[in-house]
């Protein structure tokens, strides 16, 4: 599958939200139960408050999207300017084809070029192996609470070469 990467824009947020919900409810179900998926990514139209929050976070991030040959959104990710991977999701139809690896690689490149010393990810069960392959190490397990439901993930770090972490 031929994939091209492009800059993620504010106008992409509704499509990213739809992909996010699909990915959590399809791919996430391998590791999380129905209640966890529903709390993490409620189905339905993106609430305005979410859209505003995503737009605000994207405005202080490097964002990248992956597009298939036919223009479908295959994945998206953004890295906040402080080095935190805030979003990384791949469409279920594109999973396992290197899309996530390319998205992470593009954002690690941006962080390195900007002089960041360290990157952080709060990786789900599904994303943890991808981040490990990209050189992240697991610091500890973590629980995120959404609407009274616990969702397990891992806090992971990656030091960028030649820089001292703060």
C-alpha positions in Angstrom: 0.0 0.0 0.0 1.4 3.4 -1.0 1.1 6.0 1.8 2.0 9.6 1.7 2.5 11.8 4.7 1.3 15.4 4.9 0.9 18.1 7.5 -2.2 17.7 9.7 -4.4 20.8 9.6 -7.3 22.0 11.8 -9.7 21.1 8.9 -8.7 17.4 9.3 -9.9 17.2 12.9 -13.4 15.8 12.1 -11.9 13.0 9.9 -9.3 12.3 12.6 -12.1 12.0 15.2 -14.0 9.5 13.1 -10.8 7.5 12.6 -10.0 7.7 16.3 -13.4 6.3 17.3 -13.2 3.5 14.7 -9.7 2.6 15.7 -10.5 2.4 19.4 -13.7 0.4 18.9 -12.1 -1.9 16.3 -8.4 -2.3 17.2 -8.7 -1.3 20.8 -11.2 -4.2 21.4 -8.2 -6.6 21.2 -7.0 -5.3 24.5 -9.9 -3.3 26.2 -13.4 -4.2 27.0 -16.5 -2.5 25.6 -16.9 -0.1 28.6 -13.3 1.0 28.3 -13.6 1.6 24.6 -16.9 3.5 25.1 -15.3 5.7 27.8 -12.1 6.3 25.8 -13.8 7.1 22.5 -17.6 7.7 22.8 -19.4 6.9 19.6 -21.3 9.6 17.7 -20.6 13.1 16.5 -17.6 14.9 17.9 -18.8 17.2 20.7 -17.8 20.9 20.1 -15.9 20.9 23.4 -13.7 18.0 22.1 -13.2 19.7 18.7 -12.1 22.9 20.4 -9.8 21.0 22.8 -8.3 19.0 19.9 -7.8 22.2 17.9 -6.1 23.9 20.8 -3.7 21.0 21.4 -3.0 20.6 17.6 -2.1 24.4 17.5 0.9 23.7 19.8 2.0 20.5 18.1 3.6 19.0 15.0 0.9 17.1 13.3 1.1 14.6 10.5 -1.5 12.5 8.6 -1.1 9.4 6.4 -3.1 9.2 3.2 -3.6 6.2 1.0 -3.4 6.5 -2.8 -7.1 7.1 -3.0 -6.9 9.9 -0.5 -8.4 8.1 2.5 -7.0 9.0 5.9 -4.9 6.0 7.0 -3.7 7.5 10.3 -2.7 10.6 12.1 -0.5 11.7 14.9 0.6 14.8 16.7 3.5 15.6 19.0 3.1 18.5 21.4 5.9 21.0 21.4 7.0 19.8 24.9 7.7 16.3 23.4 4.5 14.4 24.4 2.9 12.2 21.8 -0.7 13.4 22.2 -2.3 11.4 19.5 -1.4 8.4 17.4 -4.1 6.4 15.6 -4.2 4.2 12.5 -7.3 3.2 10.6 -8.3 -0.4 11.1 -8.0 -1.1 7.4 -4.4 0.2 7.4 -3.2 -1.5 10.6 -0.1 -3.6 10.5 1.2 -2.0 7.3 3.8 0.4 8.8 1.6 3.5 8.9 2.1 4.0 12.7 5.9 3.5 12.3 6.0 6.2 9.6 3.9 8.6 11.6 6.1 8.2 14.7 9.3 8.5 12.6 8.1 11.7 11.0 7.4 13.3 14.4 10.6 12.0 16.0 12.4 13.7 13.1 10.6 17.0 13.8 11.4 16.8 17.5 15.0 16.1 16.8 15.2 19.0 14.4 13.7 21.3 17.0 16.3 20.3 19.6 14.1 18.4 22.0 16.0 16.1 24.3 13.3 13.6 25.3 9.9 12.4 24.1 7.0 10.9 26.1 4.2 8.7 25.1 1.2 7.3 27.1 1.0 4.1 25.1 -2.0 1.8 24.9 -1.7 -1.9 24.7 -1.8 -1.7 20.9 0.7 1.2 20.6 3.2 0.0 23.1 5.0 -2.4 20.7 5.2 0.3 18.1 6.8 2.8 20.5 9.2 0.1 21.7 10.3 -0.6 18.1 10.9 3.2 17.8 13.3 3.1 20.8 11.0 4.1 23.6 11.4 2.4 27.0 8.6 1.8 29.4 8.9 3.7 32.7 5.8 2.4 34.4 2.2 1.3 33.9 -0.5 4.0 34.2 -4.2 4.3 34.7 -6.3 6.9 33.0 -9.9 7.4 34.3 -12.7 8.4 31.8 -16.3 8.6 33.1 -15.4 6.4 36.1 -13.8 3.7 33.9 -10.1 2.8 34.3 -8.0 2.4 31.1 -4.5 1.0 31.4 -1.6 2.4 29.4 2.1 2.8 29.9 4.3 5.9 30.3 7.2 5.6 27.9 10.2 7.8 27.2 12.8 8.2 24.4 15.9 10.2 24.7 17.1 11.9 21.6 20.8 11.5 20.8 23.2 14.2 21.9 20.9 16.0 24.2 20.4 16.1 27.9 16.9 15.4 29.2 15.4 17.9 31.7 
